[in-house]
Amino acid sequence: MTELQNALIKEFEIPVRDSEQRIWMLRTESGRFYRDFTKNNYVALGWDKVPFSVINDKATDEKSKKEKISLLYPDESRPGLILSQLKTFYFKMKSGDLVLIPSESSKQLFMGTIGDVITSVEHIELEDEYDKCEYSHKRSVKWIKAISPNIDVYLNKALKSHQAVSDVTEYADLFYRNIFPYYIEGESIHLTFQKNTDSNFSVCDSIKLQMAVIEIFQSVSAMYGLPDNSNTFKLKTAVGSPGIIEIIVENFNSANIVSILTVLCVFGGSISKDENGNTSFSIGISSIVDRVNNLLNDHKNRKLIDAQIRKSDAETQKILADIKNDGAIAKANVKKIKAEANETDASAQKIISESKQISAETTKTLSSISEEQLQASVPTITTSLGSLQQVSEQNDITISA
């Protein structure tokens, strides 16, 4: 990704999938501890008789550890599996990985971010009683969101394993599209809609939704003077009743990020509200463009300032080299310093020249939109947003926020 794309991602807090992040499923005793885990922000694993000291004992080989576990659990036929799951819980599950827990009958799944190992939990008291887990092996969790296989039937593929702990990272795309309304993975950006009711979703309405999204992307690209790349978009659906509609933009550009933010105007948020609290697409579009303009100007200025600093440093190096140019021994070093300074100076001069014309990167991606350009583009974008709003409301379609 370019520097500008990273700046847009940071400014608008767009989720980015970390390729190193793993996703783990941890069972809840058939849903028995689901409420306890979600209310008290942790997960736990059984096998309490096996202390952490045994798992972490680097002086003892695997065979000896299994023998110790067999003594502690003589009725268990697979001590190696117990050891493996405890090692996964403590060592393979990294802080920052995602964890998934299923409720009773897996009607609901809760996703969260794994934290540190903890030794105790303060169980909050609720009006109605719930089963409290007393397992000794615990990790803290920051819960993100509950998701449902009833919305995305493909989530059931990740639930096949019946082990207490299992790695389900291969289904990361399914989890991410249910957790986040939009996210970035590598060079692709994903946008997901959810159909929430049992009503039929007609072919005509499906086409209307897809065309409205495409027209928004096309209009935003045209506003920024960039090529239309909508012919490369991919579609994934799991549209039962209810279901999922996912649009994937491969090799996305900066205008595509702005397009997705524009699509979100349909689904609420203060960014598209007028002073009376009513939804106004023009206000939403203007707000997004203003923030992007400010970011672009800041991006350009920072590159210019950086280049000027580098130029000043190069000139300082030249002066220092001249000052040292008194002894025969220093001449070789002086020559090297001057060469490096000249190279830095030339590079800085090039960046300054580019920055004065708006940075090379910005020219290829986005440039600031004038009020005239914005007003010329708003009617077309607003019409497409209206079409998207209409078909979404008729079919109870939302984003997966």
C-alpha positions as CSV (number, residue, x, y, z in Angstrom):
1,M,0.0,0.0,0.0
2,T,1.1,3.6,-0.7
3,E,1.9,6.1,2.0
4,L,-1.3,8.0,1.1
5,Q,-3.5,4.9,1.4
6,N,-2.0,4.2,4.8
7,A,-2.8,7.7,5.8
8,L,-6.4,7.3,4.7
9,I,-6.7,4.0,6.5
10,K,-5.4,5.6,9.7
11,E,-7.6,8.7,9.4
12,F,-10.8,6.7,8.9
13,E,-9.8,3.8,11.2
14,I,-10.3,1.1,8.5
15,P,-9.6,-2.4,9.8
16,V,-6.7,-4.1,8.2
17,R,-6.2,-7.9,8.5
18,D,-2.8,-8.8,9.9
19,S,-1.6,-11.9,7.9
20,E,0.3,-13.0,11.1
21,Q,-2.8,-13.0,13.2
22,R,-4.3,-16.4,14.0
23,I,-7.9,-17.2,14.8
24,W,-8.7,-19.8,17.5
25,M,-12.0,-21.5,18.5
26,L,-12.3,-22.4,22.1
27,R,-15.3,-24.6,23.2
28,T,-17.5,-23.5,26.1
29,E,-18.7,-26.9,27.4
30,S,-21.7,-26.9,25.0
31,G,-22.4,-23.3,25.8
32,R,-22.4,-23.8,29.5
33,F,-19.7,-21.1,30.1
34,Y,-20.5,-18.9,27.1
35,R,-22.3,-16.2,29.2
36,D,-19.6,-16.3,31.9
37,F,-16.8,-15.8,29.3
38,T,-18.5,-13.0,27.5
39,K,-19.7,-11.1,30.6
40,N,-16.4,-11.4,32.5
41,N,-14.0,-10.9,29.5
42,Y,-12.0,-14.1,29.6
43,V,-11.7,-17.7,28.3
44,A,-10.5,-20.8,30.1
45,L,-9.4,-24.3,29.5
46,G,-9.8,-27.4,31.7
47,W,-7.2,-30.0,32.8
48,D,-6.7,-28.2,36.2
49,K,-4.6,-31.0,37.6
50,V,-1.9,-30.1,35.1
51,P,0.0,-27.1,36.5
52,F,1.6,-24.5,34.2
53,S,5.0,-25.6,35.6
54,V,4.6,-29.0,33.9
55,I,3.7,-27.5,30.5
56,N,6.5,-24.9,30.7
57,D,9.2,-27.3,32.0
58,K,12.0,-27.0,29.4
59,A,14.2,-29.6,31.2
60,T,11.6,-32.3,30.7
61,D,11.0,-34.0,27.4
62,E,7.5,-34.5,25.8
63,K,7.4,-38.2,26.7
64,S,7.9,-37.5,30.4
65,K,5.3,-34.8,30.4
66,K,2.8,-37.2,28.9
67,E,3.6,-39.7,31.5
68,K,3.0,-37.1,34.2
69,I,-0.4,-36.2,32.7
70,S,-1.3,-39.9,32.5
71,L,-0.7,-40.2,36.2
72,L,-2.9,-37.1,36.9
73,Y,-5.7,-38.3,34.5
74,P,-5.4,-42.1,34.4
75,D,-8.8,-42.4,32.6
76,E,-7.7,-40.3,29.7
77,S,-6.4,-42.3,26.7
78,R,-4.7,-39.4,24.9
79,P,-2.4,-37.5,27.3
80,G,-0.6,-36.1,24.3
81,L,-3.8,-34.3,23.2
82,I,-4.1,-32.7,26.6
83,L,-0.5,-31.5,26.5
84,S,-0.9,-30.2,23.0
85,Q,-4.0,-28.2,23.8
86,L,-2.5,-26.7,26.9
87,K,0.7,-25.7,25.0
88,T,-1.6,-24.1,22.3
89,F,-3.5,-22.2,25.0
90,Y,-0.3,-20.8,26.6
91,F,2.2,-20.5,23.7
92,K,0.6,-20.7,20.3
93,M,-2.3,-18.4,21.1
94,K,-0.6,-15.0,21.0
95,S,-1.9,-11.8,22.6
96,G,-3.6,-10.0,19.7
97,D,-4.9,-13.1,18.0
98,L,-8.6,-13.5,17.7
99,V,-10.7,-16.0,19.6
100,L,-14.1,-17.4,18.8
101,I,-16.5,-19.1,21.3
102,P,-19.8,-20.8,20.4
103,S,-23.0,-20.6,22.5
104,E,-25.3,-23.5,23.1
105,S,-25.9,-25.3,19.8
106,S,-23.6,-22.7,18.2
107,K,-26.6,-20.4,17.6
108,Q,-24.3,-17.5,18.2
109,L,-20.5,-17.0,18.1
110,F,-18.6,-14.3,20.0
111,M,-15.4,-13.0,18.6
112,G,-12.7,-11.2,20.7
113,T,-9.0,-10.3,20.9
114,I,-6.9,-12.5,23.1
115,G,-5.0,-10.9,26.0
116,D,-2.6,-12.0,28.6
117,V,-2.7,-15.1,30.9
118,I,-4.6,-14.3,34.1
119,T,-4.9,-16.2,37.4
120,S,-8.3,-15.0,38.7
121,V,-11.6,-13.5,37.5
122,E,-14.1,-11.3,39.3
123,H,-17.4,-12.6,38.2
124,I,-20.0,-9.9,38.0
125,E,-23.4,-10.6,39.6
126,L,-26.4,-10.5,37.3
127,E,-30.1,-10.7,38.1
128,D,-30.4,-14.2,36.9
129,E,-27.8,-16.9,37.8
130,Y,-25.3,-18.3,35.3
131,D,-22.7,-21.0,35.5
132,K,-19.3,-19.7,36.5
133,C,-16.2,-21.4,35.2
134,E,-13.6,-22.3,37.8
135,Y,-10.9,-23.6,35.5
136,S,-7.4,-22.5,36.4
137,H,-6.0,-22.0,32.9
138,K,-7.3,-18.5,31.9
139,R,-6.6,-15.8,29.3
140,S,-8.2,-12.3,29.2
141,V,-10.3,-11.3,26.2
142,K,-11.5,-8.0,24.8
143,W,-14.8,-9.0,23.1
144,I,-15.6,-7.4,19.7
145,K,-18.9,-8.7,18.4
146,A,-21.4,-11.5,18.4
147,I,-22.0,-13.1,15.0
148,S,-24.5,-15.6,13.8
149,P,-24.4,-18.7,11.5
150,N,-28.0,-17.9,10.7
151,I,-26.8,-14.8,8.8
152,D,-23.8,-16.4,7.2
153,V,-24.3,-20.1,6.8
154,Y,-20.7,-20.6,5.7
155,L,-19.6,-20.0,9.3
156,N,-20.7,-23.5,10.1
157,K,-17.7,-24.8,8.2
158,A,-15.5,-23.4,11.0
159,L,-17.4,-25.3,13.7
160,K,-16.6,-28.8,12.6
161,S,-13.7,-29.4,15.0
162,H,-14.9,-30.7,18.4
163,Q,-11.5,-30.2,20.2
164,A,-11.4,-27.8,23.2
165,V,-9.0,-25.5,21.2
166,S,-8.6,-25.4,17.5
167,D,-7.0,-23.2,14.9
168,V,-9.7,-21.9,12.5
169,T,-7.5,-19.2,10.7
170,E,-8.3,-20.8,7.3
171,Y,-11.8,-19.3,7.7
172,A,-10.5,-15.8,8.5
173,D,-12.4,-14.3,5.5
174,L,-15.7,-15.5,6.9
175,F,-15.1,-14.1,10.3
176,Y,-13.8,-10.8,9.1
177,R,-16.8,-10.2,6.8
178,N,-19.1,-10.8,9.7
179,I,-17.2,-8.7,12.2
180,F,-16.4,-5.6,10.1
181,P,-18.6,-3.9,7.5
182,Y,-15.4,-3.2,5.5
183,Y,-11.8,-4.2,5.9
184,I,-8.5,-4.4,4.0
185,E,-6.6,-7.6,3.4
186,G,-3.4,-7.3,1.3
187,E,-4.2,-5.4,-1.9
188,S,-8.0,-6.0,-1.6
189,I,-10.7,-4.1,0.2
190,H,-13.9,-5.9,1.3
191,L,-17.4,-4.5,1.7
192,T,-20.1,-6.6,3.3
193,F,-23.9,-6.2,3.4
194,Q,-26.3,-8.3,5.6
195,K,-29.8,-9.2,4.7
196,N,-31.5,-9.6,8.1
197,T,-35.0,-11.0,7.4
198,D,-36.6,-14.2,6.0
199,S,-38.2,-12.3,3.0
200,N,-37.2,-13.2,-0.5
201,F,-34.5,-11.2,-2.2
202,S,-35.5,-10.7,-5.9
203,V,-33.1,-10.8,-8.8
204,C,-34.1,-7.3,-9.7
205,D,-33.3,-6.0,-6.2
206,S,-30.0,-7.8,-6.1
207,I,-29.0,-6.1,-9.4
208,K,-30.2,-2.7,-8.2
209,L,-28.0,-3.0,-5.1
210,Q,-24.9,-4.1,-7.0
211,M,-25.4,-1.4,-9.6
212,A,-25.9,1.4,-7.0
213,V,-22.6,0.4,-5.4
214,I,-20.8,0.3,-8.7
215,E,-22.2,3.7,-9.7
216,I,-21.0,5.2,-6.4
217,F,-17.5,3.9,-7.1
218,Q,-17.6,5.1,-10.7
219,S,-18.8,8.6,-9.7
220,V,-16.2,9.0,-6.9
221,S,-13.4,7.8,-9.3
222,A,-14.6,10.3,-11.8
223,M,-14.7,13.1,-9.2
224,Y,-11.0,12.5,-8.5
225,G,-10.1,12.0,-12.1
226,L,-9.1,8.4,-11.7
227,P,-9.8,5.4,-14.0
228,D,-12.9,3.3,-13.2
229,N,-11.9,-0.1,-12.0
230,S,-15.3,-1.5,-11.2
231,N,-15.0,-4.2,-13.9
232,T,-12.5,-6.0,-11.6
233,F,-14.9,-6.2,-8.6
234,K,-15.8,-9.7,-7.3
235,L,-19.0,-10.8,-5.6
236,K,-19.4,-13.4,-2.9
237,T,-22.9,-14.2,-1.7
238,A,-24.5,-16.4,0.9
239,V,-27.9,-15.0,0.4
240,G,-30.4,-17.3,2.0
241,S,-33.0,-15.6,4.1
242,P,-31.2,-14.0,5.8
243,G,-27.7,-13.8,4.3
244,I,-24.5,-12.1,3.2
245,I,-23.5,-10.0,0.1
246,E,-19.8,-9.3,-0.1
247,I,-18.1,-7.1,-2.7
248,I,-14.3,-7.4,-3.1
249,V,-12.2,-4.7,-4.7
250,E,-8.9,-6.1,-5.8
251,N,-5.8,-3.9,-6.3
252,F,-7.8,-1.1,-4.7
253,N,-6.8,2.6,-5.1
254,S,-7.3,5.6,-2.8
255,A,-10.6,6.6,-4.5
256,N,-12.0,3.1,-3.7
257,I,-11.5,3.9,0.0
258,V,-13.4,7.1,-0.4
259,S,-16.1,5.2,-2.3
260,I,-16.7,2.8,0.6
261,L,-16.9,5.6,3.1
262,T,-19.5,7.2,0.8
263,V,-21.5,4.0,0.7
264,L,-21.7,4.0,4.5
265,C,-23.6,7.3,4.4
266,V,-26.7,5.2,3.6
267,F,-26.4,3.3,6.9
268,G,-26.4,6.2,9.4
269,G,-23.7,7.8,11.5
270,S,-23.3,11.4,12.5
271,I,-21.2,12.1,9.4
272,S,-24.3,12.3,7.3
273,K,-26.7,14.0,9.7
274,D,-27.9,17.6,9.4
275,E,-28.5,20.0,12.4
276,N,-31.9,18.4,12.9
277,G,-30.6,14.9,13.0
278,N,-31.9,14.0,9.6
279,T,-29.9,12.0,7.1
280,S,-28.3,14.2,4.4
281,F,-26.2,12.5,1.7
282,S,-24.7,15.8,0.5
283,I,-23.6,16.6,4.1
284,G,-22.0,13.1,4.4
285,I,-20.2,13.4,1.0
286,S,-19.0,16.9,1.8
287,S,-17.7,15.8,5.2
288,I,-15.8,12.9,3.8
289,V,-14.3,15.1,1.0
290,D,-13.3,17.8,3.5
291,R,-11.4,15.3,5.7
292,V,-9.7,13.7,2.6
293,N,-8.7,17.2,1.4
294,N,-7.2,18.1,4.8
295,L,-5.3,14.8,4.7
296,L,-4.0,15.3,1.2
297,N,-2.8,18.8,2.0
298,D,-1.1,17.6,5.2
299,H,0.4,14.7,3.3
300,K,1.8,17.1,0.6
301,N,3.1,19.6,3.2
302,R,4.8,16.9,5.2
303,K,6.7,15.6,2.1
304,L,7.8,19.2,1.3
305,I,9.0,19.8,4.8
306,D,10.8,16.5,4.9
307,A,12.6,17.3,1.6
308,Q,13.5,20.8,2.9
309,I,15.0,19.3,6.0
310,R,17.0,16.8,4.0
311,K,18.3,19.6,1.7
312,S,19.4,21.6,4.8
313,D,21.2,18.5,6.2
314,A,23.0,18.0,2.9
315,E,24.1,21.7,2.9
316,T,25.3,21.3,6.5
317,Q,27.4,18.2,5.5
318,K,29.0,20.2,2.7
319,I,30.0,23.0,5.1
320,L,31.4,20.5,7.7
321,A,33.4,18.8,4.9
322,D,34.9,22.1,3.9
323,I,35.9,22.9,7.5
324,K,37.7,19.6,7.8
325,N,39.5,20.0,4.5
326,D,42.8,21.0,6.1
327,G,44.8,17.8,6.4
328,A,45.8,15.3,3.7
329,I,44.4,12.4,5.7
330,A,40.9,14.0,5.8
331,K,40.7,14.6,2.0
332,A,39.4,11.1,1.2
333,N,36.7,11.4,3.8
334,V,35.8,14.9,2.7
335,K,35.4,13.7,-0.8
336,K,33.1,10.9,0.3
337,I,31.0,13.2,2.6
338,K,30.6,15.7,-0.3
339,A,29.5,13.0,-2.6
340,E,26.9,11.7,-0.2
341,A,25.8,15.3,0.6
342,N,25.4,16.0,-3.1
343,E,23.4,12.9,-3.6
344,T,21.1,13.8,-0.7
345,D,20.8,17.4,-2.0
346,A,19.8,16.2,-5.5
347,S,17.2,13.8,-4.0
348,A,15.8,16.6,-1.8
349,Q,15.6,19.0,-4.7
350,K,13.7,16.4,-6.8
351,I,11.2,15.9,-4.0
352,I,10.8,19.7,-3.5
353,S,10.1,20.1,-7.2
354,E,7.5,17.3,-7.2
355,S,5.9,18.7,-4.0
356,K,5.4,22.1,-5.5
357,Q,3.4,20.5,-8.3
358,I,1.7,18.2,-5.7
359,S,3.6,15.1,-4.8
360,A,4.0,12.5,-7.4
361,E,2.1,9.9,-5.4
362,T,-0.8,12.2,-4.8
363,T,-1.0,13.1,-8.5
364,K,-1.4,9.4,-9.3
365,T,-4.0,8.7,-6.7
366,L,-5.9,11.6,-5.3
367,S,-5.8,15.4,-5.4
368,S,-7.8,17.9,-3.4
369,I,-11.4,18.4,-4.6
370,S,-12.5,22.0,-5.1
371,E,-16.0,23.2,-4.0
372,E,-17.0,23.4,-7.7
373,Q,-15.9,19.9,-8.4
374,L,-17.7,18.6,-5.3
375,Q,-21.0,20.4,-6.2
376,A,-20.8,19.0,-9.8
377,S,-20.4,15.4,-8.5
378,V,-22.8,15.4,-5.6
379,P,-26.1,15.1,-7.6
380,T,-24.9,11.9,-9.4
381,I,-23.5,10.3,-6.2
382,T,-26.6,11.3,-4.2
383,T,-28.9,9.6,-6.8
384,S,-26.9,6.4,-6.5
385,L,-27.0,6.6,-2.7
386,G,-30.8,7.1,-2.9
387,S,-31.1,3.9,-5.0
388,L,-28.9,2.0,-2.5
389,Q,-31.0,3.3,0.4
390,Q,-34.3,2.3,-1.2
391,V,-33.3,-1.3,-2.0
392,S,-31.7,-1.7,1.4
393,E,-34.7,-0.5,3.3
394,Q,-37.1,-2.7,1.2
395,N,-35.1,-5.8,2.0
396,D,-33.9,-5.0,5.5
397,I,-30.2,-4.9,4.4
398,T,-27.6,-3.3,6.6
399,I,-23.8,-3.4,6.9
400,S,-22.2,-5.8,9.3
401,A,-21.4,-3.1,11.9
